[in-house]
Amino acid sequence: MVFMLAVLRQIIVTAFVVILGVGALVAVKPEAGRALLSSDLPLPGVARDAIVWIAPEAGEPAKDLAQGPGPGRRGSGKIAAVVSPVVLEESQSDMRALASAEAVRSVVVHPDSTSGLIEEVLVSSGDVVEAGAPLVRLEQASESVAVDRARLALAAAEDKLTRYEQLVRRNAVTNVEVTDVTRERDAALLDLRAAEIALRKREVKAPIAGRVGIVTVEKGTMVDASTTIATIDDRSELKLVFYMPERFLSDISIGTPVRATSIARPDAVNEGKIVAIDSRVDEESRTVRTEARIDNEDDRLRPGMSFAVTVALEGKDYLATDPLAVVWERTGPFVWKVAGGKAEKAPVRIVQRDVDRVLVVSDALQPDDLVVVEGIQAMRPGADIEIESTAPPAAPSEPSGPLAARDVEGDSAEAKPTDAARSSTSLPVIGEAAAGERAAQPSPANRSGS
């Protein structure tokens, strides 16, 4: 019983403090009392009389209170407002992804099924080589001897065949014996070819033209078929690998232009195009491996670098309004539309949000409709509106740089990131249409998370 009395006492004290606080606020700011009186709160008559007694101005909505700058109520009872026209604009939608660069051709060079000591290293790290250029030479004394022995055996077999061909003309030997000697000559010829191949394998050559990576072997190093002699990269072009969300498959095809910006060199934009799209969608990430190619003739870029890849997509026409006009309530966003001099609620669905404009879809709006951008706090459905001024229509803002992103919804584009190995960071998406938005999903390889 004592506990219940203590709780009741605490509730009464708290309510008293709240009432005093509200009264003090109304006394200092009559507009707060006016807002309470004009709201839909179920205030008892005693509370309304108390508000009017504390701040008589709160009970005079018709009085001209707009003494300072900005919109407000006028003496005529109309609400002054600044409006802006709704215009029709094209969405600016990009598909963005984080890609990893690879050389257009890259080879790791190993000895061809042979082992031995390196006799001479013929290249240095960073050298540019042509296809077929020797890289290292292994000790080849035994192979040279084998070639000489095979040549002697071939010469002996050819001399024997010559004698037998002379003897068969004198009927001293049979044709069968000549055939056997011919086969001996052919076998000796094959032995010579095999010995020459083994000798050539003692010299490891570059399979492609390109630039040699760091050479880690030296003269006297024992190598076998598993030893890496060098890496050779043809980086006259770079291949950018990223993962595209499956919803872009109908928008992007082979040959689609791309813009790629190196994370290490954000001041330079590299133009390229899509060269390959995988035939299957990854079931885990719902993305498709995609490859683009960019030029690197000046050799400023390196394989392994990360790039922000942007693919410009065809935009669609949407209604554009000033961001200040959008108001949120429990059921979603809406704008105050001025129709026939009165305020009307126009529900909207946000498609794309920029700094200077918002693209929306709405059945209650048409191009050239006027929406309220200032004086929104005083708006009520059906209220009479006095247009104080008309602001210019919303205009698209330019991206701030090569990595500038746009928040996209609905049919617009979104970009998501994957890691440097596979693809693109996701950009924020706003509004109720954000589910499954256009962004490069994390790749199945890294899952690090357009």
C-alpha positions in Angstrom: 0.0 0.0 0.0 2.8 2.4 0.9 4.5 1.5 -2.4 1.4 2.3 -4.4 1.0 5.6 -2.7 4.6 6.5 -3.4 4.1 5.7 -7.1 0.9 7.7 -7.3 2.7 10.6 -5.6 5.5 10.4 -8.1 3.0 10.4 -11.1 1.2 13.4 -9.7 4.5 15.3 -9.3 5.7 14.4 -12.7 2.4 15.5 -14.3 2.6 18.8 -12.4 6.1 19.4 -13.7 5.1 18.7 -17.3 2.1 21.0 -17.0 4.3 23.8 -15.7 6.9 23.2 -18.4 4.2 23.4 -21.2 2.8 26.5 -19.6 6.2 28.1 -19.5 6.8 27.2 -23.1 3.5 28.7 -24.2 4.1 31.8 -22.3 7.5 32.3 -23.9 6.5 31.2 -27.4 2.8 31.8 -28.2 3.2 30.0 -31.5 3.7 26.8 -29.5 0.3 27.3 -27.9 -1.2 28.1 -31.3 0.2 24.8 -32.7 -1.4 22.9 -29.8 -4.8 24.5 -30.3 -4.7 23.9 -34.1 -3.5 20.3 -33.7 -5.8 17.2 -33.6 -4.8 16.4 -30.0 -7.9 15.7 -27.8 -7.3 18.6 -25.5 -10.0 19.2 -22.9 -11.7 22.6 -22.8 -9.9 23.5 -19.5 -6.5 23.0 -21.2 -7.5 25.1 -24.2 -8.8 27.9 -21.9 -5.6 27.7 -19.9 -3.4 28.1 -23.1 -5.5 31.1 -24.2 -5.2 32.6 -20.6 -1.4 32.1 -20.6 -0.9 33.4 -24.1 -3.8 35.3 -25.5 -2.1 35.5 -28.9 -2.4 31.8 -29.3 -6.2 32.1 -29.5 -6.1 34.7 -32.3 -5.3 32.8 -35.5 -6.6 35.6 -37.7 -4.1 38.1 -36.3 -1.2 38.9 -38.6 1.8 37.3 -36.9 4.2 37.4 -39.8 6.0 40.4 -38.6 9.4 39.0 -39.4 10.7 37.6 -42.6 9.3 34.4 -44.1 5.9 33.0 -44.8 3.1 32.8 -42.2 -0.5 33.7 -41.6 -1.8 37.0 -43.0 -4.5 39.3 -41.8 -6.9 37.9 -44.4 -6.6 34.4 -42.8 -4.7 33.0 -45.7 -1.4 31.1 -45.2 1.5 32.8 -47.0 3.8 30.3 -48.8 6.7 30.1 -51.3 6.0 27.7 -54.0 8.0 26.0 -56.8 6.7 24.4 -60.0 7.0 20.6 -60.6 9.0 19.9 -63.8 9.6 16.8 -65.9 13.3 15.6 -65.9 15.3 12.6 -66.9 16.8 10.5 -64.2 20.6 10.3 -64.1 21.3 6.7 -63.3 24.6 5.0 -63.2 25.6 1.4 -62.4 28.8 1.6 -60.2 31.1 -1.1 -59.1 34.5 -1.6 -57.5 36.7 -3.6 -59.9 40.1 -5.3 -59.8 42.5 -4.8 -62.6 44.3 -7.6 -64.4 46.8 -7.6 -67.2 45.1 -8.3 -70.6 47.6 -11.2 -70.9 49.6 -12.6 -68.0 51.9 -15.7 -67.8 53.8 -17.3 -65.0 56.9 -19.0 -66.6 58.1 -22.4 -65.4 60.7 -24.7 -66.9 59.1 -27.2 -69.3 59.2 -30.6 -67.5 63.0 -30.3 -67.0 65.3 -29.6 -64.0 68.8 -28.5 -63.5 71.1 -25.7 -62.5 70.7 -22.2 -64.0 73.8 -21.4 -66.1 72.8 -17.9 -67.1 70.0 -15.4 -66.3 69.3 -13.4 -69.5 66.7 -10.8 -68.2 66.3 -8.4 -65.3 63.3 -7.4 -63.4 61.2 -4.9 -65.3 62.6 -5.7 -68.8 60.3 -5.5 -71.8 60.6 -8.7 -73.8 59.2 -10.0 -77.1 57.6 -13.4 -77.5 60.3 -16.1 -77.8 63.0 -14.1 -76.1 65.2 -16.3 -73.8 64.8 -15.7 -70.1 67.3 -18.1 -68.5 69.6 -20.9 -69.8 70.1 -24.1 -67.8 73.2 -26.2 -68.0 73.0 -28.2 -71.2 76.3 -30.1 -71.6 74.5 -33.5 -71.5 71.8 -32.4 -73.9 74.5 -31.1 -76.4 76.3 -34.5 -76.3 73.0 -36.3 -76.9 72.4 -34.1 -79.9 75.8 -34.8 -81.3 75.4 -38.6 -80.7 72.0 -38.5 -82.5 73.5 -36.8 -85.5 76.3 -39.4 -85.7 73.7 -42.2 -85.5 71.6 -40.5 -88.2 74.6 -40.1 -90.5 75.5 -43.8 -90.1 71.9 -44.8 -90.8 71.8 -42.7 -94.0 75.2 -44.2 -95.2 73.9 -47.7 -94.6 70.7 -46.9 -96.5 72.7 -45.6 -99.4 74.7 -48.8 -99.6 71.6 -51.0 -99.4 70.0 -49.0 -102.2 73.0 -49.7 -104.4 73.1 -53.4 -103.5 69.4 -53.8 -104.3 70.0 -52.6 -107.8 72.5 -55.5 -108.2 70.1 -57.9 -106.6 72.6 -58.4 -103.7 69.9 -57.6 -101.0 66.2 -57.9 -100.9 63.7 -55.1 -100.8 62.7 -56.2 -97.4 66.2 -55.5 -96.1 66.2 -52.1 -97.7 62.9 -51.3 -96.0 64.3 -52.3 -92.6 67.3 -50.0 -93.1 65.0 -47.2 -94.1 63.2 -47.6 -90.8 66.5 -47.5 -89.0 67.3 -44.2 -90.7 63.9 -42.8 -89.8 64.3 -43.8 -86.1 67.7 -42.1 -86.0 66.1 -39.0 -87.4 63.4 -39.0 -84.7 66.1 -39.5 -82.1 67.9 -36.4 -83.4 64.7 -34.4 -83.2 64.0 -35.6 -79.6 67.6 -34.7 -78.6 67.2 -31.2 -80.2 63.9 -30.6 -78.3 65.6 -31.6 -75.0 68.4 -29.1 -75.8 66.0 -26.3 -76.6 64.1 -26.9 -73.3 67.3 -26.0 -71.5 66.6 -22.4 -72.5 63.4 -21.0 -71.0 61.8 -18.5 -73.3 59.1 -15.9 -73.0 55.7 -17.3 -74.3 54.3 -13.8 -74.8 55.5 -10.2 -75.2 55.3 -8.0 -72.1 57.1 -6.8 -69.1 59.0 -9.1 -66.8 58.1 -9.0 -63.1 60.6 -9.4 -60.3 63.1 -12.2 -61.2 63.8 -14.3 -58.1 66.2 -16.9 -59.6 70.0 -16.5 -60.0 72.9 -18.3 -61.7 73.4 -21.6 -59.9 69.8 -21.9 -58.7 68.5 -25.5 -58.9 65.1 -25.4 -60.7 62.5 -27.9 -61.7 59.0 -27.8 -63.4 57.5 -26.2 -60.2 59.9 -23.3 -60.0 58.7 -19.9 -61.0 61.3 -18.3 -63.3 59.4 -15.0 -63.9 56.0 -13.5 -64.5 55.3 -11.7 -67.7 52.4 -9.2 -68.0 51.1 -7.6 -71.2 49.7 -4.4 -69.6 49.3 -2.4 -72.8 45.6 -2.9 -71.8 44.0 -3.7 -68.5 41.1 -6.0 -67.9 38.8 -4.8 -65.1 36.8 -7.6 -63.4 33.7 -6.7 -61.4 30.4 -8.3 -60.6 27.2 -6.8 -62.0 23.8 -7.3 -60.3 21.5 -9.6 -62.4 18.9 -6.9 -62.9 21.3 -5.0 -65.2 21.6 -7.9 -67.7 19.0 -6.2 -69.9 20.7 -2.8 -69.7 24.4 -3.8 -70.3 25.9 -5.7 -73.2 29.2 -6.4 -74.9 30.6 -3.1 -76.1 28.8 -0.9 -73.5 31.1 2.1 -72.7 32.4 2.4 -69.2 34.4 5.0 -67.2 37.0 3.7 -64.7 38.7 5.8 -62.1 41.7 4.3 -60.2 41.4 4.7 -56.4 45.1 5.6 -56.4 44.6 8.3 -59.1 41.1 9.7 -58.7 42.0 12.7 -61.0 42.2 10.6 -64.1 39.2 9.0 -65.8 39.8 6.0 -68.2 37.4 5.2 -71.0 36.8 1.6 -71.9 34.1 -0.9 -72.8 32.5 -4.1 -71.7 34.3 -7.1 -73.4 32.9 -10.1 -71.6 29.8 -11.0 -69.5 29.5 -14.5 -67.9 26.8 -16.8 -69.1 25.7 -17.6 -65.6 24.4 -15.7 -62.5 26.1 -16.6 -59.2 23.3 -18.1 -57.1 24.7 -16.8 -53.8 25.3 -13.1 -54.7 22.9 -12.9 -57.7 25.7 -11.1 -59.6 27.3 -11.8 -63.0 31.1 -11.7 -63.6 31.7 -8.9 -66.0 35.0 -7.8 -67.7 35.8 -4.4 -69.2 39.0 -3.3 -70.9 40.8 0.0 -70.8 43.9 1.3 -72.6 47.2 1.6 -70.7 49.6 2.6 -73.4 51.6 5.0 -71.2 52.0 2.2 -68.6 50.7 4.3 -65.7 48.4 1.7 -64.3 49.2 -1.7 -62.8 47.5 -5.1 -62.6 45.9 -5.5 -59.1 44.9 -1.9 -58.8 41.3 -1.2 -57.7 39.0 0.9 -59.9 35.6 2.5 -59.5 33.7 1.5 -62.6 30.7 3.6 -63.8 28.4 2.5 -66.5 26.0 5.2 -67.6 22.5 3.8 -68.1 19.6 5.3 -70.1 17.5 7.5 -67.8 13.7 7.8 -67.6 11.5 10.8 -67.3 10.2 11.6 -63.7 8.6 14.5 -61.9 11.2 16.7 -60.2 10.6 18.9 -57.2 12.6 20.9 -54.7 13.8 18.7 -51.8 12.3 21.2 -49.3 8.8 20.3 -50.6 9.0 16.7 -49.5 7.4 16.0 -46.1 7.3 12.7 -44.3 4.5 11.3 -42.2 3.6 7.8 -40.9 2.2 6.7 -44.3 5.2 7.9 -46.3 6.4 11.1 -48.1 4.1 13.7 -49.6 4.1 17.3 -50.8 1.7 20.2 -50.3 0.2 20.9 -53.7 -1.5 24.3 -54.4 -4.7 23.7 -56.4 -7.4 26.4 -56.8 -5.7 28.5 -54.1 -6.0 25.7 -51.5 -3.5 23.2 -50.0 -3.8 19.6 -50.9 -1.7 16.6 -49.9 -0.1 14.8 -52.8 1.5 11.4 -51.8 4.7 10.7 -53.7 7.2 7.9 -54.1 10.8 9.0 -54.2 12.8 7.6 -57.1 16.1 9.6 -56.9 17.3 12.1 -54.4 20.0 14.7 -55.2 21.1 17.8 -53.4 19.0 20.2 -55.6 16.1 18.0 -56.7 14.1 15.0 -55.9 12.6 12.8 -58.6 9.2 11.3 -57.6 6.4 9.3 -58.9 2.8 10.5 -58.0 -0.7 10.1 -59.3 -1.6 13.4 -57.7 1.0 15.5 -59.5 1.5 16.8 -63.0 4.2 18.9 -64.6 3.8 22.7 -63.8 1.8 22.0 -60.6 2.9 24.3 -57.8 4.1 22.7 -54.5 4.9 24.5 -51.2 8.6 24.8 -50.3 8.3 27.4 -47.5 5.5 27.8 -45.0 5.0 24.0 -44.8 4.6 24.1 -41.0 1.4 26.1 -41.2 -0.2 23.9 -44.0 -3.5 22.2 -43.4 -5.7 20.3 -45.9 -8.0 22.7 -47.6 -6.2 25.8 -46.1 -6.3 29.0 -48.2 -2.9 29.8 -49.7 -1.5 33.2 -50.5 1.5 32.7 -52.8 4.2 35.0 -51.6 6.7 34.2 -54.3 7.6 31.4 -56.7 11.0 29.7 -56.5 12.8 28.5 -59.6 12.1 24.8 -60.6 14.5 22.1 -59.3 17.5 21.5 -61.4 19.9 18.5 -61.5 23.2 19.0 -59.7 26.4 18.0 -61.3 28.5 15.2 -59.7 31.3 16.7 -57.5 34.0 14.4 -59.0 34.8 11.2 -60.8 33.6 9.2 -57.8 30.5 11.3 -57.1 27.5 9.0 -56.6 23.8 9.4 -56.8 21.2 7.9 -54.5 18.8 5.9 -56.7 15.6 4.0 -56.3 13.0 2.3 -58.4 13.9 2.1 -62.1 17.1 4.2 -61.6 20.5 2.8 -61.0 22.3 2.0 -57.9 25.9 1.0 -57.3 27.1 -1.4 -54.7 30.7 -2.3 -54.0 32.5 -5.5 -53.8 36.1 -5.8 -52.8 39.0 -5.2 -55.1 39.1 -8.7 -56.2 35.6 -8.9 -57.6 33.5 -5.8 -57.6 31.8 -2.8 -56.1 30.6 -0.5 -52.0 26.9 0.0 -52.0 25.5 3.5 -52.2 22.6 4.5 -49.9 19.2 4.1 -51.4 16.2 6.0 -50.1 12.5 5.5 -50.1 10.2 2.4 -50.1 11.4 1.3 -53.6 14.9 0.5 -52.4 14.6 -3.2 -52.2 17.0 -5.0 -54.5 18.2 -1.7 -55.8 20.8 -1.4 -58.6 24.1 -1.9 -57.0 27.1 -4.2 -57.5 26.6 -6.9 -54.9 29.5 -8.4 -53.0 31.2 -11.1 -54.9 31.0 -14.7 -53.7 34.8 -14.8 -53.4 35.2 -12.1 -50.7 31.8 -11.3 -49.2 33.3 -8.1 -47.8 30.4 -5.8 -49.1 28.5 -0.9 -55.5 
